[in-house]
Amino acid sequence: MLATGMFAKDDEAARVLQELVELRYTAHQLRFAFVVLLDLDAKPTTLYNAFEKHLMKDFFDRGMTPSTAAAELKRCLRLAAAAQDRADALAFLDAPARARSDSEQRAATTTITRHITANASKFVFVHGAAGTGKSTVAQYVHYYTESLGKSCVNVATTGQAALLLPHGATAHSTFKIPLGDEDPLTCNLGLQTAEAARLARASVIQRDEWPGAKRTAWDAVVRYLDTLQKAAPDTYSPKVIVCYGDFRQIPPVLKHASRRDIVAMSVRSSSTWGHFERHRLTTKHRQHADLTYARWIETVGNGTAVAKHSVDGTPGYLELHLCPTILEPREAIDFCFPHPNDANACAKSKILAVTNDTVDAFNDMVLDILAHTYRRDEYHRFSADCIEIDRDDQFIEPHVTPEFLNVQTENGVPPHRIRLIVGALYEIMMNFSSQDRLMNHTQVDLVAVHDNRVDVETLDGRRFPLPRICFRWSLAKGATTIVRRQFPLRPAYASTLNGAQGSTLARCVIDLRRSPFTHGHLYAALSRASIKNALLDTAAAPSSAPVQGQRKPASLYTIAVNVEMIDIPGKKNAGSRVTFADGASLKATQPANRHGLSTLSARAMERWLCKTNASLMPPTAAANPTQGRNWTRVAAAYGQSDAAATKACNYIGQITEHVLTNAFLAADMTVPATPNQTAWSAQAKVLSNRVSLTRTGTKHTSEPYTITELLNVAITIAPNVPAKVHDALKTWASQHGSVVAFTQPVTPSASSSSTPQASVGFAPSKKPATKHPATKTIAKTKAAVRRRPSCK
Ligand SMILES: Nc1ncnc2c1ncn2[C@@H]1O[C@H](COP(=O)(O)OP(=O)(O)OP(=O)(O)O)[C@@H](O)[C@H]1O
């Protein structure tokens, strides 16, 4: 008997299909085999083109035209792929068709493919607003290149963006680019490695989300390819390097950097920038069903949607009039994840927040729902943390104890204690294999938890065991390396605004209780949804409860506008009007000064302030500007003639008064009827120092006050509030994730007092204390505040 050895052959799939054709297998059987064989073939487009007519033979027999037969073939292949649970295997069918249906995409792909066929060395940059189909063009170019038998390497700046490309990986992992801000950087990928050989052979290198890359990292790649060409001139193929991206989205992330530093670190500052051939895409594919929304988010991206910008030009205020607003985090979860126990459905939506703390809070809330409402099995796993010791004589700081290590956290590193809930949706935190699509940010369903491993299933049904992995990082440059061994998983229900870049979401909530860092940050988040109805924001509206038939005012948000790069319109002349989403139209009373502040009425400023402190703002305040009159007097007492100072003191006063009022209510104490004017006035200097307003008006700061600052102002002004009030303030501070520096500790005598005293900033009530006018609404707010989970 003769044993036949089977060797892997490049054209094995084609040979099998050819054999089946010769043996007269039916077209239906060929279609089934084609989907199975896609696993063996790295060039699905070539295979498809070679056997297309056999795969649709029965359709022709039924008298279909070529175009109907082609459409029917794709439908049948999709059905076959779905039946085999391999819907992703047919991605190559969609991308080419889509990318060729749009004239701008077609123009870009035609130029790129011409360069590829001509074996040219070129730099091409395909740019356009979010959702204009850049990644789709990249997919097309990939399949086209492979169909020619050439190879294409796809990399992206973030793992999330890499997942959208066939065999995509991050640029850092492909080229072994070191993390760090050194200039220049050098890729650590050896020239003799298999990866280097793959790069040398590649005819196309594609880089998605390129504007988010640091110039130093990009230059390192270009230098590396140069060195590779010199080292292996025979195997090195001429390359078409195609970069994709949108400079309106998130720029390179640099710690403690000025705008100038960021511009210097942008790939635009690279010496290669001038060599790029550019193609612009303008058709909004993601938001094609809602073009009003598409146009509006474009104005956000361009910086022209800013209704007003404040003094110093830094923060601007944007009316998100197209986005419905919700008040409670729980509503965000109900909106995004109506079926939290269905991981596949949850994967299409996301809650986006500005900071990791808020992301963790949302993720925890969903896990709570799964554990308590759906009774899913819950496990807690703790990491093994240690420090890496390079040398025997290395000095170890005495405070570096296991307890110290356990509380350390770092972006991209799982926490010491991880909550594992079977059936919940998680994201992988490590690049395992780009072939298996098991990379950083890949969403998986947690199937089982064992002592030393967890089993996860990708959304297309592939199951993998994951052991604990070592994560390494240093607390500071040159400091000891911490090693944490933990399961590389994090819940995937919420992510930061950066983390969502590149994705298309069915439903999305943007938590704007904290302002995004830049307008690009907000733009990247807003452009994830295809229609405005899929998008909610979680900042509370500053108005009272909506009156029947009256439109609820949209909330206002700050965005930090990059004044160096964007021309901000919006300086109003005297007499011109600023219109708010709820129809309120405010007349500018003076010509705009260079800060823009003097153009606004006090009411407009109140509205501005509401956006950050909506939950603390008395809902009636916006409708009742006189409520802050005491504070106007305080400003006058201090001698502030500057209108801006008066207004600033006015609205800060309202907030402070409200904070204290709430504090009294929360402490179940009677709210004093009238604050002691003398006591307030005595503290006006402190207040005015805080707001940094000067008589000459040369230096203005009207940064919106954070809740922490407002609480601090409240405490500074009324230093000896009773202990219960003080505690209520503290509780709020912690509920808002704020750390309040209690500059004035409560005096023991005040602590024991249960009623406000004159010496503590409130006059003793001569007549029985009346209820504060805002009591009812405040009580509601109080209840809401109690319900709100901590965002720590
Ligand atoms: N020609 C087209 N016809 C129909 N849909 C398209 C077309 N091109 C892209 N799309 C769809 O539009 C959506 C956005 O496409 P894609 O992710 O390629 O855009 P992008 O420009 O890369 O977005 P971003 O900048 O946000 O990463 C996707 O759902 C994609 O399938």
The ligand as an SDF file (V2000), in Angstrom:
LIG
                    3D

 31 33  0  0  0  0  0  0  0  0999 V2000
  -19.7230   53.1850   -1.3330 N   0  0  0  0  0  0  0  0  0  0  0  0
  -20.4030   52.8490   -0.2350 C   0  0  0  0  0  0  0  0  0  0  0  0
  -21.6990   52.5300   -0.2970 N   0  0  0  0  0  0  0  0  0  0  0  0
  -22.4160   52.1910    0.8000 C   0  0  0  0  0  0  0  0  0  0  0  0
  -21.8970   52.1460    2.0580 N   0  0  0  0  0  0  0  0  0  0  0  0
  -20.6130   52.4550    2.2060 C   0  0  0  0  0  0  0  0  0  0  0  0
  -19.7870   52.8180    1.0770 C   0  0  0  0  0  0  0  0  0  0  0  0
  -18.5420   53.0860    1.5510 N   0  0  0  0  0  0  0  0  0  0  0  0
  -18.6080   52.8890    2.9020 C   0  0  0  0  0  0  0  0  0  0  0  0
  -19.8310   52.5020    3.2720 N   0  0  0  0  0  0  0  0  0  0  0  0
  -20.3030   52.2290    4.6710 C   0  0  0  0  0  0  0  0  0  0  0  0
  -20.1690   53.4420    5.4310 O   0  0  0  0  0  0  0  0  0  0  0  0
  -19.7530   53.1470    6.7520 C   0  0  0  0  0  0  0  0  0  0  0  0
  -18.4680   53.9220    7.0730 C   0  0  0  0  0  0  0  0  0  0  0  0
  -17.4540   53.4580    6.1970 O   0  0  0  0  0  0  0  0  0  0  0  0
  -15.9280   53.4680    6.6270 P   0  0  0  0  0  0  0  0  0  0  0  0
  -15.7210   52.8510    7.9750 O   0  0  0  0  0  0  0  0  0  0  0  0
  -15.1550   52.9240    5.4800 O   0  0  0  0  0  0  0  0  0  0  0  0
  -15.6970   55.0420    6.7360 O   0  0  0  0  0  0  0  0  0  0  0  0
  -14.4130   55.8180    7.2560 P   0  0  0  0  0  0  0  0  0  0  0  0
  -14.2710   57.0200    6.3890 O   0  0  0  0  0  0  0  0  0  0  0  0
  -13.2450   54.9080    7.3330 O   0  0  0  0  0  0  0  0  0  0  0  0
  -14.9170   56.2350    8.7020 O   0  0  0  0  0  0  0  0  0  0  0  0
  -14.0340   56.7310    9.9560 P   0  0  0  0  0  0  0  0  0  0  0  0
  -13.2670   57.9310    9.5240 O   0  0  0  0  0  0  0  0  0  0  0  0
  -15.0550   57.0400   10.9780 O   0  0  0  0  0  0  0  0  0  0  0  0
  -13.1560   55.5800   10.3200 O   0  0  0  0  0  0  0  0  0  0  0  0
  -19.5470   51.6590    6.8290 C   0  0  0  0  0  0  0  0  0  0  0  0
  -20.6970   51.0970    7.4250 O   0  0  0  0  0  0  0  0  0  0  0  0
  -19.4260   51.2220    5.3740 C   0  0  0  0  0  0  0  0  0  0  0  0
  -19.9010   49.9200    5.1900 O   0  0  0  0  0  0  0  0  0  0  0  0
  1  2  1  0
  2  3  1  0
  2  7  2  0
  3  4  2  0
  4  5  1  0
  5  6  2  0
  6  7  1  0
  6 10  1  0
  7  8  1  0
  8  9  2  0
  9 10  1  0
 10 11  1  0
 11 12  1  0
 11 30  1  0
 12 13  1  0
 13 14  1  0
 13 28  1  0
 14 15  1  0
 15 16  1  0
 16 17  2  0
 16 18  1  0
 16 19  1  0
 19 20  1  0
 20 21  2  0
 20 22  1  0
 20 23  1  0
 23 24  1  0
 24 25  2  0
 24 26  1  0
 24 27  1  0
 28 29  1  0
 28 30  1  0
 30 31  1  0
M  END
$$$$
